[in-house]
Amino acid sequence: MAELEQKKELARNFLFNLLGLLTVIPLAPLVNRIIPPIIIGNFNADLVVAILISFVFIRFILWIFRPLIIPSFIMVVVVVLFQFFAHSYNLQSMVNDYRNMVMQNWKNKDKKEKELFLIKSSLFDTDVEMAVKGMKSKMNYKDSVVRNFAVTHSLDYFDEAYPKYGFYVRFLSLFKYINSNFKYVSDAQRDEYYATARETIESKLGGDCDDHTILMISTMRAIGAKCRMVLSVDHVYPELLCGDKQNFLKFQNAITDLFYDQPFSGLYYREENGQYWINLDYTARHPGGPYVDNKAYAVVEF
């Protein structure tokens, strides 16, 4: 009889521990969405911390009263299902969180620095001064149409990640909307035309590279970002200021997390005086995509 009771107790312990493990697996990514990025050197530790928090929490429940693990498990499942049907967090997002932890911290540990492409700008070329002046005259981030467009589309994507990445998600959402909807339309031959951001918005996001640059910089500035335009041979594109190295690493983490569905071969950027700038060209499917032309003839901040 005592042996039978012992077996039942072992079975109950196994069941409760199994439920505890099954609760930690979905709970950790949920916790990870609300804690800030934790970067130690080049190590992205926030999901590891979220796993430890979840594990300690579940062990505490098992310690004070083991049967509580059943409603805890049900509650986590309900939250996950609610997030899924609300289209804010799903199984793919959960898998992606764990994948990013492995990809960023271990698998590519030795390649991490090789996947960050440092591009240095050259001196200002006076031959492009006229183009710079023409585009600068079209920048107007205080226009009401431009601001309303920027605010509206800064809220289109990634809102569920705001507790984790803060205002970065507003910039990334605006980038995604513009670069998902912008259509290239060339100017008349031998007649360069610089459209204001309002004109490009009213033309349903059609234009060439200078129109895209004016639109991106104007709308980004309207929601608090600092940008600059970079002129190369027959091309111009915007760059976004990430800040110092610590903020740059957080921005990199946000991009690889939120743009996981895009081909990601590394993050293209410029570093000058400890400040990091990433590419926002219309040819890029994610912020920090490859440069069309690495050489810069003019760099103008806004």
JOQUIKA-V343942 format. One record per backbone hydrogen bond with DSSP energy under -0.5 kcal/mol. CO is the residue of the C=O (numbers start at 1). NH is the residue of the N-H. If there is no record, write none. Layout:
co = (CO CO)
nh = (NH NH)
This chain:
co = (1 2 3 4 5 6 7 8 9 10 11 12 13 14 15 16 17 18 19 20 21 22 23 24 25 26 27 28 29 31 31 37 38 38 38 39 40 42 43 43 45 46 47 48 49 50 51 52 53 54 55 56 57 58 59 60 61 65 66 67 67 68 69 70 71 72 73 74 75 76 77 78 79 80 81 82 83 83 84 90 91 92 93 94 95 96 97 98 99 100 101 102 102 103 106 108 108 111 112 113 115 115 116 117 117 118 124 125 126 128 129 130 131 132 133 135 136 138 140 143 144 145 146 147 148 149 150 152 153 158 159 161 161 162 164 165 166 167 167 168 169 170 171 172 173 174 175 176 177 178 178 183 188 193 196 197 198 199 200 200 201 205 207 208 209 210 211 212 213 214 215 216 217 218 219 220 220 221 225 226 227 228 229 230 231 231 232 232 235 237 238 239 240 240 243 244 245 246 247 248 249 250 251 252 253 254 255 257 259 263 266 267 268 269 270 272 275 276 276 277 278 279 279 281 286 288 296 297 298 300)
nh = (5 6 7 8 9 10 11 12 13 14 15 16 17 18 19 20 21 22 23 24 25 26 27 28 29 30 31 32 33 34 35 39 40 45 46 41 43 44 40 45 49 50 51 52 53 54 55 56 57 58 59 60 61 62 63 64 65 68 69 70 71 72 73 74 75 76 77 78 79 80 81 82 83 84 85 86 88 89 87 94 95 96 97 98 99 100 101 102 103 104 105 106 107 108 109 111 112 115 115 116 117 267 118 119 269 120 126 128 129 132 133 134 135 136 137 138 139 197 143 147 148 149 150 151 152 153 154 155 156 161 162 164 165 166 37 168 169 170 171 172 173 174 175 176 177 178 179 180 181 181 182 207 191 195 200 201 202 203 205 206 204 183 185 212 213 214 215 216 217 218 219 220 221 222 223 223 225 224 227 241 302 239 300 237 297 298 234 235 232 230 280 228 242 278 276 248 249 250 251 252 253 254 255 256 257 258 259 260 262 265 268 117 279 119 277 275 272 242 243 270 240 288 289 284 289 268 122 125 231 229)
